[in-house]
């Protein structure tokens, strides 16, 4: 059985408080068809759609894991975006059509880790989106402190450990952790892909996490962007890979360039909102956020 405990003593400085973990990240507690403290596409069953999230006895540890199975969404509620095929969960609350994402969280972990199995259909991709944010009361907006993305393409029939590092954009302390995991990408056009998730948690020290200053390597403008996002590097690179993600973790742009110092991305066809631009070149991987209006 999984060990369930709470540590009330705070270890200061370089110790990460193990009690400050993801709520029900072991998926041992369930309320009806959903893991407790999580919201899922099972809410669409109210409109006559099939069940997509299941309490599974096939656990990495403990008694249960969360099983996500992609299914066709035949009836959609009005006024909100719902993909044609779904099977996903997010940490938070749901009241009718109103969603409240995330949990209170005031630490700076280095990694997010979990155990999973995956049986994709065709070229389907399971994905996870992990964002640490903080409310800026002066600007009246929520700032992104750190992000981590995970993508799975291959079949894994035994439990496999995933570990991905957070990219930090600020030295500030977050106040909220936002988490979403899906068995398929938004572009999926068929049912059947199955993703098993268990033992989801944050790891690493709370102090001294390095902040990657992407602005030292490239600049983006205008921000917010209306039609074109210009990208200018600090030098000429022999090869650059650009990936653009929306906040649902969907990769909406992927381009590879050779021998460039400056380029641009058309944003006029993108929906308004916050996006993350990931740049890979010989100096490393860097991520910056921008808005599309």
C-alpha positions in Angstrom: 0.0 0.0 0.0 1.1 3.6 -0.5 2.3 5.3 2.6 0.0 8.3 3.3 1.5 10.8 5.8 1.8 14.5 6.6 4.9 16.1 7.8 4.2 19.2 9.9 7.7 20.3 10.6 9.1 22.7 8.0 12.6 22.0 6.9 14.1 25.4 5.9 16.6 26.4 3.4 17.7 23.5 1.1 15.2 20.9 2.0 12.1 20.4 -0.1 9.0 19.9 2.0 7.7 16.5 1.0 4.2 17.3 2.5 3.8 20.0 -0.1 2.9 17.6 -2.8 0.3 17.3 -5.6 -3.1 16.7 -4.2 -4.1 13.1 -4.6 -1.2 12.5 -7.0 -1.3 8.8 -6.1 -5.0 8.6 -7.3 -6.0 6.5 -4.2 -9.0 8.7 -3.4 -12.0 8.8 -5.8 -15.3 10.6 -5.8 -17.8 8.8 -8.1 -16.0 8.4 -11.5 -13.3 11.0 -10.9 -10.2 11.1 -8.7 -10.8 13.4 -5.8 -9.6 17.0 -6.4 -9.4 16.4 -10.1 -11.8 17.2 -12.9 -12.1 15.1 -16.0 -13.8 14.6 -19.4 -16.2 12.3 -17.5 -18.2 15.5 -16.9 -19.3 15.2 -20.5 -21.2 12.0 -19.6 -24.0 14.4 -18.5 -24.5 15.2 -22.2 -24.7 11.5 -23.2 -21.0 11.0 -24.0 -19.0 7.9 -23.0 -16.9 7.5 -19.9 -13.2 8.4 -20.5 -11.6 8.3 -17.1 -11.6 5.1 -14.9 -10.3 4.0 -11.5 -7.9 1.3 -12.4 -6.6 -1.6 -10.2 -3.5 -1.7 -12.4 -1.5 0.6 -10.2 2.3 1.2 -10.0 1.9 1.3 -6.2 -1.0 1.3 -3.8 -4.5 0.2 -4.9 -5.4 2.5 -7.8 -4.2 4.4 -10.8 -5.9 6.8 -13.2 -6.8 5.3 -16.6 -7.6 7.7 -19.4 -9.1 6.3 -22.6 -9.7 8.5 -25.6 -13.3 8.4 -26.8 -15.4 10.3 -29.3 -17.3 13.3 -27.9 -20.6 13.2 -29.7 -22.5 15.9 -27.8 -20.9 19.1 -26.7 -22.1 21.8 -24.3 -22.5 25.2 -25.9 -20.2 28.1 -25.1 -17.0 26.2 -24.3 -14.4 24.5 -26.5 -14.5 20.7 -26.4 -12.3 18.5 -28.7 -13.8 15.8 -30.9 -12.0 13.1 -29.0 -11.0 13.3 -25.4 -9.7 11.6 -22.3 -8.1 14.0 -19.9 -7.9 15.2 -16.3 -6.9 18.5 -14.7 -6.3 19.4 -11.1 -9.0 21.7 -9.8 -12.7 22.2 -9.5 -15.7 22.2 -11.9 -19.0 23.9 -11.3 -21.3 23.4 -14.2 -19.4 25.1 -17.1 -17.1 27.1 -14.8 -13.6 25.6 -14.3 -11.1 26.5 -11.5 -7.7 25.1 -12.4 -4.9 24.3 -10.0 -4.1 24.1 -6.3 -2.4 26.4 -3.9 1.4 25.8 -4.1 4.3 27.9 -2.8 7.4 25.9 -3.6 10.0 25.8 -6.4 10.5 22.2 -7.4 13.1 21.2 -9.9 11.2 18.4 -11.6 7.8 16.7 -12.0 7.8 12.9 -11.9 5.2 10.2 -12.4 4.8 6.6 -13.5 2.8 5.6 -16.6 1.8 3.1 -19.2 0.7 4.0 -22.7 -1.0 2.1 -25.5 -1.5 4.7 -28.3 -3.6 4.1 -31.4 -1.7 5.0 -34.5 0.5 8.1 -34.0 -1.5 9.4 -31.0 0.4 11.4 -28.4 -0.3 11.6 -24.6 0.8 14.8 -23.0 1.1 16.6 -19.7 1.2 20.3 -18.9 2.6 21.6 -15.6 2.7 25.3 -14.8 3.6 27.2 -11.7 2.1 30.7 -11.6 1.7 33.7 -9.3 -1.0 36.4 -9.2 0.4 39.9 -9.8 -2.0 42.2 -7.9 -0.4 45.3 -9.3 -0.8 44.4 -13.0 -4.0 42.4 -12.2 -2.7 39.3 -14.1 -1.3 35.9 -13.5 2.4 35.5 -14.2 4.0 32.2 -15.3 6.9 31.3 -12.9 7.8 27.9 -14.5 6.6 25.3 -17.0 7.2 21.7 -17.8 5.9 19.6 -20.7 5.8 15.9 -21.3 4.9 14.0 -24.5 4.6 10.2 -25.0 4.4 8.6 -28.5 5.5 5.0 -27.9 3.8 1.9 -26.5 4.9 1.2 -22.9 3.3 -2.0 -21.5 5.1 -1.9 -18.1 5.2 1.1 -15.8 7.8 3.6 -16.8 9.1 6.6 -14.8 8.9 10.0 -16.4 10.9 12.9 -15.1 11.0 16.4 -16.6 12.7 19.5 -15.4 10.9 22.8 -14.8 12.0 25.8 -16.8 12.0 28.9 -14.6 11.3 32.4 -15.9 11.3 34.2 -12.6 12.9 34.1 -9.2 9.5 34.8 -7.6 7.7 32.2 -5.4 4.6 30.7 -7.1 1.2 30.6 -5.4 -0.5 28.1 -7.7 0.3 24.8 -9.5 -1.7 24.0 -12.7 -1.7 20.5 -14.0 -3.4 18.8 -17.0 -2.8 15.3 -18.5 -4.4 13.8 -21.6 -4.3 10.5 -23.3 -4.3 12.2 -26.8 -3.5 15.5 -28.4 -6.3 17.9 -29.4 -5.8 17.0 -33.0 -6.8 13.3 -32.4 -9.4 12.0 -34.8 -10.1 8.5 -33.5 -10.7 6.6 -30.2 -8.9 4.0 -28.2 -5.6 5.3 -26.9 -5.1 4.4 -23.3 -2.9 6.2 -20.7 -2.3 4.9 -17.2 -1.0 7.5 -14.6 0.2 7.0 -11.0 2.4 8.4 -8.4 2.5 12.0 -9.7 4.6 14.4 -7.6 7.0 17.3 -7.6 10.7 16.7 -6.6 13.8 18.7 -6.0 15.0 21.5 -3.8 13.0 24.5 -2.9 15.9 26.9 -3.0 18.5 27.7 -5.6 16.6 26.7 -8.7 18.3 28.4 -11.6 16.4 30.7 -13.8 17.1 30.3 -17.6 17.4 33.8 -19.0 16.2 33.1 -22.5 16.3 36.8 -23.3 20.1 36.6 -23.3 19.9 34.3 -26.4 16.9 35.7 -28.4 14.4 38.4 -28.4 10.7 38.3 -29.5 8.5 41.2 -30.5 5.8 42.5 -30.6 4.4 41.0 -27.4 1.4 40.8 -27.4 1.4 39.7 -31.1 -1.4 40.4 -33.5 -0.3 39.1 -36.9 3.5 38.3 -36.7 5.9 37.4 -33.9 9.4 38.4 -34.8 12.3 36.3 -33.4 15.8 37.7 -33.3 18.8 35.6 -32.0 21.9 37.0 -30.4 24.0 35.4 -33.2 23.8 33.3 -36.3 22.9 29.6 -35.6 23.6 26.7 -37.9 20.3 25.0 -36.8 17.3 26.2 -34.9 14.1 24.3 -33.9 11.1 26.4 -33.0 8.1 24.8 -31.2 5.0 26.8 -30.2 2.6 25.5 -27.6 -0.7 26.7 -26.4 -1.7 26.3 -22.7 -3.4 23.0 -23.3 0.0 21.6 -24.3 -0.8 21.3 -28.0 2.1 22.0 -30.4 0.6 24.4 -32.9 3.8 25.3 -34.8 7.0 23.3 -35.4 9.7 24.7 -37.7 13.4 23.9 -38.3 15.7 26.5 -39.7 19.4 26.4 -40.8 21.9 29.3 -40.7 19.6 32.0 -39.4 19.8 34.9 -37.0 16.2 36.2 -37.4 12.8 34.8 -38.5 9.1 35.2 -37.7 6.0 33.2 -37.0 2.5 34.0 -38.4 0.2 34.4 -35.4 -2.9 35.9 -37.2 -4.5 32.4 -37.4 -3.9 31.5 -33.7 -6.6 31.9 -31.1 -6.1 34.7 -28.6 -4.3 33.6 -25.4 -1.0 32.8 -23.8 1.6 30.7 -25.8 5.0 29.3 -25.0 7.8 29.4 -27.6 10.5 26.7 -27.2 13.8 27.3 -29.0 16.4 24.6 -29.4 19.9 25.3 -30.8 23.5 24.6 -30.1 23.4 26.7 -26.9 20.6 24.6 -25.4 16.8 24.8 -25.0 15.1 28.0 -24.0 11.4 28.9 -23.5 9.6 32.3 -23.5 6.0 33.2 -23.2 4.0 35.7 -25.3 0.4 36.7 -25.8 -1.7 36.6 -29.0 -4.4 39.2 -29.2 
